Amino acid sequence: MMQHQKLRGGAALLLSLFVFVLFPAENSRAELFRWTDKQGTTHYSDKETVSAQKVTIQPGHAFYKVKKVYDGDTITLKNGERVRLLGINTPEIESRYKRGEPGGKEAGNWLKKQLKGKKIRLEKDQTKRDKYGRLLAHIFTKSGLHINLELVQKGLAITNFHPPNLKYEKSLLNAQEEA
């Protein structure tokens, strides 16, 4: 009798898991709405109201607006976050502290042309920040162009890896060999 009850309980658990996989919870597909009240406070809800706007979220993808391109491998986002491009190094630009290196201005100008005022997606690796507090990331345009890789392919940057940050190592090295 005891063995029969265990089997029935196990069958119920298996059936529950089967139903859960075939028919995921409705709230996992819930829509998200945003509205601002009379006091200027922004609210979010899964319930639509008259003045609410539907918010579209792509899982794992957030886009950031570029505010400034500092040089060929460092940018500032509109939110003030400084980002250092991972896996590459471009020649230095001239500043009051150091002399410019050949190619530094060209790399910075190319990056400005590609990114200034545009939205980008960041892809991080193992180490999130460098010793200067800059966010470390690979940068992609909305169309999917890998900016770090493009800089290497165009001969404007060389590869520069700091383990454990080895994401895209192979494609960057291949691009450098071909450039």
Backbone bond lengths (Angstrom), bond angles and torsions (degrees), N, CA, C in turn:
res aa  C-N    CA-C-N  psi(-1)  N-CA   C-N-CA  omega(-1)  CA-C   N-CA-C  phi
1 M - - - 1.450 - - 1.525 110.72 -
2 M 1.360 116.68 -44.55 1.464 121.44 -179.40 1.526 110.42 -61.50
3 Q 1.338 117.40 -41.35 1.456 121.05 -178.97 1.528 110.30 -65.61
4 H 1.313 118.62 -36.40 1.461 122.93 179.30 1.535 110.73 -63.93
5 Q 1.356 117.54 -39.73 1.465 121.58 179.03 1.530 110.91 -67.04
6 K 1.339 117.71 -39.85 1.468 120.81 178.27 1.522 110.33 -62.36
7 L 1.309 116.40 -42.39 1.451 120.97 -179.48 1.523 110.36 -63.88
8 R 1.344 116.12 -43.14 1.448 120.54 179.97 1.532 110.47 -64.08
9 G 1.339 117.03 -40.49 1.465 121.36 178.02 1.517 111.32 -65.08
10 G 1.329 116.76 -41.00 1.463 121.11 178.36 1.518 111.20 -65.96
11 A 1.327 116.42 -39.18 1.461 120.43 178.34 1.526 110.52 -65.05
12 A 1.326 116.67 -38.22 1.470 120.66 178.81 1.531 110.31 -65.20
13 L 1.325 115.95 -41.32 1.461 120.06 178.88 1.526 110.27 -64.01
14 L 1.316 116.74 -44.35 1.457 121.52 179.26 1.529 110.96 -62.35
15 L 1.320 117.10 -42.40 1.458 121.32 178.29 1.530 110.67 -63.76
16 S 1.331 117.07 -40.79 1.472 121.44 178.87 1.527 110.62 -62.07
17 L 1.324 116.60 -44.80 1.464 120.39 178.82 1.528 111.08 -63.17
18 F 1.330 116.26 -40.44 1.456 121.49 179.22 1.535 110.69 -61.37
19 V 1.322 117.02 -45.86 1.465 122.03 179.21 1.525 110.28 -64.49
20 F 1.330 117.30 -41.04 1.468 121.54 -179.46 1.523 111.00 -62.45
21 V 1.325 117.20 -40.26 1.462 120.88 -179.56 1.530 110.73 -70.88
22 L 1.327 117.44 -42.03 1.461 120.40 -179.13 1.524 113.11 -73.17
23 F 1.326 116.43 -35.52 1.461 121.41 -176.85 1.521 109.63 -126.28
24 P 1.332 117.79 79.92 1.460 119.79 -178.28 1.524 111.28 -61.57
25 A 1.296 115.03 157.74 1.461 120.98 -177.63 1.525 110.40 -55.16
26 E 1.310 115.60 137.94 1.460 121.34 -178.58 1.520 111.98 -58.64
27 N 1.333 118.17 -34.93 1.464 119.93 -176.70 1.521 112.84 -71.71
28 S 1.324 118.82 -9.93 1.460 119.39 176.54 1.528 111.02 -73.40
29 R 1.338 116.09 -14.90 1.460 120.84 177.46 1.523 110.74 -112.59
30 A 1.307 117.50 18.82 1.459 121.54 -176.29 1.519 111.07 -63.22
31 E 1.323 114.68 146.54 1.453 120.14 175.97 1.519 108.71 -87.50
32 L 1.317 115.91 157.78 1.455 121.44 -179.68 1.522 108.53 -121.19
33 F 1.340 115.37 134.60 1.460 121.43 -178.94 1.520 110.00 -124.87
34 R 1.353 115.18 149.14 1.466 121.27 -179.38 1.525 108.54 -129.15
35 W 1.329 115.73 138.81 1.457 121.02 173.55 1.514 109.57 -149.78
36 T 1.332 115.22 160.03 1.458 121.85 -179.83 1.520 108.41 -116.59
37 D 1.342 116.33 130.21 1.469 120.07 -179.78 1.532 111.13 -82.50
38 K 1.341 116.66 179.90 1.473 122.16 -176.54 1.522 112.99 -63.14
39 Q 1.335 117.36 -24.31 1.462 121.30 178.92 1.531 112.08 -85.50
40 G 1.319 117.07 -2.73 1.458 120.79 178.76 1.518 114.50 90.08
41 T 1.334 117.16 7.59 1.463 121.26 179.34 1.525 109.57 -83.90
42 T 1.322 116.65 131.28 1.461 121.54 178.43 1.521 109.37 -87.89
43 H 1.327 115.25 134.14 1.466 121.93 -179.53 1.527 109.62 -121.64
44 Y 1.331 115.83 152.51 1.455 122.92 176.41 1.522 108.15 -127.08
45 S 1.336 116.11 143.71 1.459 120.09 179.69 1.522 109.74 -158.14
46 D 1.329 115.14 163.06 1.457 119.92 173.72 1.533 110.33 -92.38
47 K 1.345 116.90 1.27 1.465 122.72 178.62 1.527 109.10 -106.16
48 E 1.318 116.33 130.75 1.458 120.87 -179.76 1.526 109.91 -79.89
49 T 1.328 116.45 135.96 1.463 121.76 173.98 1.526 107.88 -118.87
50 V 1.331 116.37 173.28 1.461 120.99 -175.79 1.527 112.41 -57.51
51 S 1.327 117.55 -45.19 1.468 120.54 -175.88 1.532 113.78 -95.39
52 A 1.323 117.37 6.31 1.473 120.60 -176.03 1.524 111.50 -77.90
53 Q 1.324 114.34 146.49 1.462 121.56 174.68 1.521 107.87 -109.96
54 K 1.325 115.86 137.68 1.458 120.09 178.15 1.528 109.17 -71.62
55 V 1.327 116.34 134.24 1.460 122.52 179.03 1.523 107.71 -103.90
56 T 1.325 116.41 126.51 1.459 121.18 178.43 1.522 108.82 -100.92
57 I 1.318 116.02 124.88 1.463 121.16 -179.03 1.521 108.66 -122.57
58 Q 1.328 115.56 127.97 1.457 120.24 173.94 1.519 107.22 -97.10
59 P 1.323 118.48 118.11 1.464 120.15 -178.58 1.523 111.94 -55.20
60 G 1.322 115.69 128.93 1.452 121.19 176.16 1.514 115.24 78.76
61 H 1.318 117.31 0.37 1.458 120.04 -179.00 1.519 110.51 -124.69
62 A 1.298 115.66 118.47 1.458 121.21 173.12 1.521 106.66 -125.00
63 F 1.308 116.13 137.61 1.453 120.21 179.56 1.521 109.46 -108.17
64 Y 1.321 115.54 142.42 1.456 122.84 -177.46 1.518 108.84 -124.80
65 K 1.314 116.05 143.65 1.466 120.46 178.49 1.524 109.57 -88.59
66 V 1.323 115.68 134.55 1.461 121.90 179.00 1.525 108.49 -82.73
67 K 1.321 115.63 126.77 1.465 121.32 178.44 1.524 110.86 -93.30
68 K 1.343 116.01 -45.20 1.464 119.92 -174.80 1.524 110.30 -148.04
69 V 1.313 115.49 141.96 1.461 121.75 171.24 1.513 105.59 -103.60
70 Y 1.328 115.68 114.74 1.461 120.64 -176.78 1.526 110.91 -77.86
71 D 1.338 115.61 -49.01 1.466 121.66 177.58 1.520 107.40 -154.89
72 G 1.313 118.53 -160.89 1.457 120.98 -176.17 1.510 116.12 -71.56
73 D 1.333 118.38 -13.29 1.466 119.44 -179.12 1.532 113.97 -137.13
74 T 1.322 117.29 16.24 1.467 120.74 177.99 1.524 109.83 -140.93
75 I 1.336 115.72 131.73 1.463 121.14 178.32 1.525 109.72 -131.36
76 T 1.322 115.46 166.84 1.460 121.84 172.72 1.521 107.44 -122.58
77 L 1.331 115.88 133.40 1.455 121.14 177.92 1.523 110.04 -85.80
78 K 1.314 116.55 164.45 1.459 121.70 179.66 1.530 111.31 -58.76
79 N 1.340 117.36 -31.12 1.469 120.98 179.75 1.530 112.60 -78.31
80 G 1.347 117.71 3.00 1.461 122.14 177.91 1.519 114.86 93.05
81 E 1.309 117.78 -8.50 1.471 122.67 -179.16 1.527 109.83 -70.93
82 R 1.346 115.87 129.23 1.472 120.53 174.64 1.518 108.35 -91.25
83 V 1.321 116.12 136.94 1.465 122.07 -176.24 1.522 109.09 -125.38
84 R 1.328 115.90 130.39 1.475 123.54 175.58 1.516 107.15 -105.59
85 L 1.333 116.99 125.82 1.455 121.26 -179.23 1.525 110.14 -68.52
86 L 1.321 115.85 130.08 1.464 122.52 -177.49 1.526 112.69 -82.02
87 G 1.320 115.14 148.56 1.456 121.76 171.58 1.513 115.53 79.61
88 I 1.330 117.05 0.09 1.466 120.02 -178.35 1.524 110.98 -138.03
89 N 1.324 114.90 165.86 1.459 121.80 172.23 1.522 107.31 -145.51
90 T 1.325 115.91 133.50 1.461 120.39 176.25 1.523 108.42 -110.53
91 P 1.331 117.61 158.39 1.465 119.63 177.43 1.534 110.61 -59.05
92 E 1.314 115.59 150.21 1.467 121.23 -178.66 1.523 110.93 -71.90
93 I 1.328 115.04 148.81 1.462 119.90 172.99 1.523 108.14 -95.00
94 E 1.308 116.23 161.53 1.460 119.96 -179.43 1.526 110.10 -71.47
95 S 1.319 115.28 138.52 1.465 121.35 174.49 1.517 107.77 -142.14
96 R 1.302 116.66 178.94 1.472 118.10 179.91 1.520 111.65 -70.42
97 Y 1.329 117.47 -13.95 1.467 121.35 -178.82 1.523 113.83 -100.68
98 K 1.333 117.03 -19.79 1.469 118.62 -177.05 1.522 110.91 -150.07
99 R 1.310 113.74 157.16 1.461 120.58 177.32 1.521 109.02 -80.06
100 G 1.303 115.18 149.98 1.450 119.95 176.59 1.516 111.25 -74.22
101 E 1.320 115.98 152.89 1.464 122.01 177.13 1.525 108.85 -106.11
102 P 1.330 117.28 150.12 1.466 120.00 178.58 1.533 110.89 -55.95
103 G 1.311 116.25 130.12 1.463 121.54 178.90 1.521 113.67 94.71
104 G 1.319 117.97 -13.52 1.465 120.78 -178.15 1.514 113.04 -63.93
105 K 1.315 115.58 -45.21 1.463 120.76 -179.30 1.531 110.62 -65.71
106 E 1.340 116.32 -41.04 1.468 121.00 179.53 1.528 111.44 -62.58
107 A 1.335 116.90 -43.66 1.469 120.50 179.38 1.526 110.52 -62.89
108 G 1.326 116.36 -44.11 1.462 120.51 178.86 1.518 112.38 -63.47
109 N 1.329 116.49 -42.43 1.468 120.45 179.14 1.524 111.68 -64.65
110 W 1.341 117.10 -40.82 1.463 120.27 178.36 1.527 109.80 -62.67
111 L 1.335 116.44 -44.22 1.465 120.27 -178.86 1.530 110.77 -64.72
112 K 1.329 117.25 -39.98 1.476 120.75 176.99 1.524 110.34 -59.24
113 K 1.312 115.82 -45.72 1.465 120.46 -179.22 1.532 111.00 -60.31
114 Q 1.324 116.70 -37.58 1.462 121.30 -178.21 1.528 113.63 -77.00
115 L 1.340 117.24 -34.60 1.465 120.00 -167.04 1.521 117.90 -117.31
116 K 1.309 119.38 -24.72 1.466 120.46 -171.16 1.530 111.80 -55.50
117 G 1.341 114.95 122.16 1.459 121.60 178.92 1.512 114.69 75.16
118 K 1.323 117.71 4.92 1.463 120.97 -177.71 1.525 111.17 -101.56
119 K 1.336 114.59 164.54 1.463 120.39 177.10 1.521 109.39 -95.58
120 I 1.326 114.31 139.82 1.464 120.69 -178.85 1.523 109.93 -131.97
121 R 1.324 114.54 162.90 1.466 121.67 173.52 1.518 107.40 -112.96
122 L 1.326 116.29 137.76 1.465 121.73 179.09 1.517 109.60 -103.31
123 E 1.320 115.90 139.12 1.458 121.32 173.63 1.518 107.44 -124.17
124 K 1.333 115.89 114.83 1.464 120.64 -177.07 1.522 110.57 -88.36
125 D 1.323 115.32 167.77 1.457 121.97 177.11 1.524 107.28 -119.99
126 Q 1.318 118.63 -148.62 1.465 122.67 -175.97 1.528 113.28 -70.13
127 T 1.324 117.41 -48.39 1.461 121.77 -179.40 1.519 107.56 -90.82
128 K 1.322 116.72 124.96 1.464 120.28 -175.04 1.531 113.76 -82.20
129 R 1.345 117.94 -33.30 1.469 120.82 -176.32 1.520 110.63 -137.67
130 D 1.344 115.28 153.96 1.462 119.80 175.66 1.527 109.74 -93.44
131 K 1.322 116.91 -177.76 1.469 121.20 -175.62 1.523 112.68 -66.97
132 Y 1.324 117.59 -13.80 1.466 121.55 177.86 1.531 112.03 -95.64
133 G 1.328 116.73 2.13 1.461 121.12 179.37 1.518 114.51 85.33
134 R 1.337 117.18 5.38 1.462 120.04 179.57 1.525 110.04 -77.72
135 L 1.316 116.16 142.80 1.450 122.35 174.49 1.525 107.78 -69.93
136 L 1.319 117.83 135.42 1.466 122.66 179.98 1.523 108.73 -102.03
137 A 1.342 117.15 126.11 1.463 118.52 -176.30 1.520 112.43 -160.96
138 H 1.326 113.49 158.66 1.460 121.87 166.90 1.521 104.78 -90.71
139 I 1.319 116.89 142.59 1.458 121.35 -175.88 1.524 109.93 -113.14
140 F 1.335 114.57 134.29 1.458 121.81 178.04 1.525 109.11 -127.19
141 T 1.326 116.64 140.05 1.462 120.76 175.28 1.525 108.44 -78.39
142 K 1.325 116.16 171.30 1.466 120.13 178.23 1.524 111.23 -61.19
143 S 1.334 116.55 -28.85 1.468 120.17 179.64 1.529 112.22 -81.62
144 G 1.360 117.15 -3.94 1.457 120.82 176.96 1.518 115.07 97.64
145 L 1.323 118.29 4.00 1.460 121.78 179.69 1.531 110.18 -69.19
146 H 1.324 116.79 125.73 1.467 122.96 179.09 1.528 107.33 -84.43
147 I 1.320 116.36 102.76 1.465 122.37 -173.89 1.525 112.08 -62.85
148 N 1.323 118.07 -43.08 1.465 121.32 179.69 1.532 109.74 -56.57
149 L 1.313 115.78 -46.34 1.461 122.06 -179.54 1.530 111.00 -64.69
150 E 1.313 117.31 -42.27 1.467 121.40 179.11 1.527 111.78 -60.14
151 L 1.335 116.82 -41.66 1.468 120.44 178.58 1.528 111.14 -59.40
152 V 1.330 116.45 -40.44 1.469 120.67 179.23 1.529 109.75 -70.47
153 Q 1.330 117.38 -45.17 1.467 121.04 -178.99 1.525 112.16 -59.69
154 K 1.313 116.84 -33.72 1.463 121.16 -179.13 1.524 112.81 -85.83
155 G 1.339 117.13 0.62 1.457 120.79 179.06 1.521 113.56 75.81
156 L 1.326 117.30 16.32 1.465 121.98 -179.48 1.524 112.33 -91.51
157 A 1.334 116.72 -12.82 1.467 122.03 -179.45 1.519 109.08 -143.21
158 I 1.323 115.21 159.20 1.468 121.68 172.43 1.521 107.43 -115.74
159 T 1.323 115.50 161.26 1.464 118.76 177.69 1.525 109.70 -72.65
160 N 1.314 114.57 148.90 1.463 121.31 -178.60 1.525 107.19 -155.49
161 F 1.332 116.45 98.70 1.464 120.82 -174.97 1.520 111.78 -105.60
162 H 1.313 115.05 141.62 1.460 122.83 175.69 1.523 107.45 -129.41
163 P 1.354 117.42 95.65 1.459 119.73 179.52 1.529 110.66 -52.80
164 P 1.307 117.11 141.85 1.469 129.00 13.77 1.526 114.37 -91.28
165 N 1.315 118.60 13.72 1.470 122.01 -177.79 1.528 110.57 -83.25
166 L 1.323 115.42 84.24 1.467 120.24 -174.84 1.527 113.09 -120.41
167 K 1.325 116.50 15.88 1.459 120.28 178.17 1.529 108.46 -62.04
168 Y 1.313 116.70 134.84 1.469 124.30 -179.75 1.528 113.41 65.90
169 E 1.326 117.72 16.44 1.467 121.40 -179.41 1.528 111.40 -55.58
170 K 1.319 116.02 -48.09 1.463 120.34 -175.62 1.531 111.65 -62.72
171 S 1.324 117.26 -47.50 1.471 119.21 -178.26 1.527 111.57 -67.75
172 L 1.328 117.72 -35.12 1.466 120.37 177.46 1.531 111.11 -67.51
173 L 1.332 116.87 -42.28 1.469 120.32 178.45 1.530 111.11 -64.95
174 N 1.332 116.65 -41.31 1.470 120.34 177.31 1.526 110.96 -61.50
175 A 1.322 116.39 -41.87 1.471 120.73 179.30 1.522 110.87 -64.14
176 Q 1.317 116.35 -38.90 1.466 120.18 179.90 1.529 111.03 -65.79
177 E 1.329 116.74 -39.30 1.467 120.50 178.61 1.523 111.20 -64.07
178 E 1.327 116.15 -35.89 1.463 120.72 -177.88 1.526 113.21 -82.11
179 A 1.321 117.25 -21.66 1.487 120.35 -175.92 1.517 111.84 -73.27
